[in-house]
Amino acid sequence: MNLHLRLSIVCCVAVLSRTAFAADQVFVTNEGSSSVSVIDSKTNSLMSTIDTGGKPRGLALCKNDAHLYVSNQKDSQLQAIDTRTGKVSKSLTLGDSPEAVYCSPDGKWLAIANEGSNSVSFVSTTDWKIAFDIAVLGKNP
């Protein structure tokens, strides 16, 4: 595989890990401006910007859920943004430096990689509580 193709794949993966897609919207985290951009996928235009008050990193949309889940690295939090209002509706303190956010196929669980504490937190979307944390070997899950 040539170098350009490998770099293109790496760049695509890096962009998609900080991007979530809904029916007609694309959500993108903006670390430098402490916000999430909402982009109209039909016109490729900016619809709105949601202030997260921190350093947003990973994000996920779950099946049959009106929330966008965003990790806030600066405040070590998971935030739930109501996609209908564009406001942060709830926050939950996690391990140090949360990064990637993943949703289970049924939409009932979130898994969040905590880079600074070398752990993964599992959060119930129903109860909005950390069910458990798993310590991982190595650094920066």
Solvent accessible surface area in square Angstrom, and as a share of the most:
residue,aa,sasa,rsa
1,M,148,0.66
2,N,98,0.50
3,L,103,0.51
4,H,142,0.63
5,L,90,0.45
6,R,119,0.43
7,L,95,0.47
8,S,65,0.42
9,I,80,0.41
10,V,95,0.55
11,C,77,0.46
12,C,70,0.42
13,V,94,0.54
14,A,58,0.45
15,V,95,0.55
16,L,86,0.43
17,S,70,0.45
18,R,90,0.33
19,T,16,0.09
20,A,10,0.07
21,F,122,0.51
22,A,40,0.31
23,A,101,0.78
24,D,67,0.35
25,Q,46,0.20
26,V,23,0.13
27,F,3,0.01
28,V,41,0.23
29,T,12,0.07
30,N,43,0.22
31,E,48,0.21
32,G,85,0.82
33,S,73,0.47
34,S,33,0.21
35,S,6,0.04
36,V,0,0.00
37,S,17,0.11
38,V,7,0.04
39,I,48,0.24
40,D,32,0.17
41,S,49,0.31
42,K,153,0.65
43,T,91,0.53
44,N,126,0.65
45,S,56,0.36
46,L,112,0.56
47,M,97,0.43
48,S,53,0.34
49,T,79,0.46
50,I,10,0.05
51,D,105,0.54
52,T,9,0.05
53,G,48,0.46
54,G,2,0.02
55,K,74,0.31
56,P,0,0.00
57,R,40,0.15
58,G,4,0.04
59,L,11,0.06
60,A,10,0.08
61,L,48,0.24
62,C,10,0.06
63,K,132,0.56
64,N,145,0.74
65,D,44,0.23
66,A,31,0.24
67,H,34,0.15
68,L,0,0.00
69,Y,3,0.01
70,V,0,0.00
71,S,0,0.00
72,N,1,0.00
73,Q,34,0.15
74,K,145,0.61
75,D,64,0.33
76,S,23,0.15
77,Q,45,0.20
78,L,0,0.00
79,Q,9,0.04
80,A,0,0.00
81,I,1,0.00
82,D,18,0.10
83,T,40,0.23
84,R,180,0.66
85,T,88,0.51
86,G,22,0.21
87,K,137,0.58
88,V,53,0.30
89,S,64,0.41
90,K,67,0.28
91,S,51,0.33
92,L,33,0.17
93,T,92,0.53
94,L,15,0.07
95,G,23,0.22
96,D,80,0.42
97,S,15,0.09
98,P,0,0.00
99,E,22,0.10
100,A,31,0.24
101,V,8,0.05
102,Y,139,0.53
103,C,37,0.22
104,S,31,0.20
105,P,127,0.80
106,D,81,0.42
107,G,8,0.08
108,K,117,0.50
109,W,99,0.35
110,L,1,0.00
111,A,22,0.17
112,I,0,0.00
113,A,12,0.10
114,N,0,0.00
115,E,52,0.23
116,G,41,0.39
117,S,51,0.33
118,N,41,0.21
119,S,13,0.08
120,V,30,0.17
121,S,0,0.00
122,F,49,0.21
123,V,0,0.00
124,S,13,0.08
125,T,20,0.12
126,T,113,0.66
127,D,89,0.46
128,W,34,0.12
129,K,133,0.56
130,I,59,0.30
131,A,53,0.41
132,F,99,0.41
133,D,83,0.43
134,I,81,0.41
135,A,89,0.69
136,V,48,0.28
137,L,181,0.90
138,G,56,0.54
139,K,169,0.72
140,N,89,0.46
141,P,58,0.37
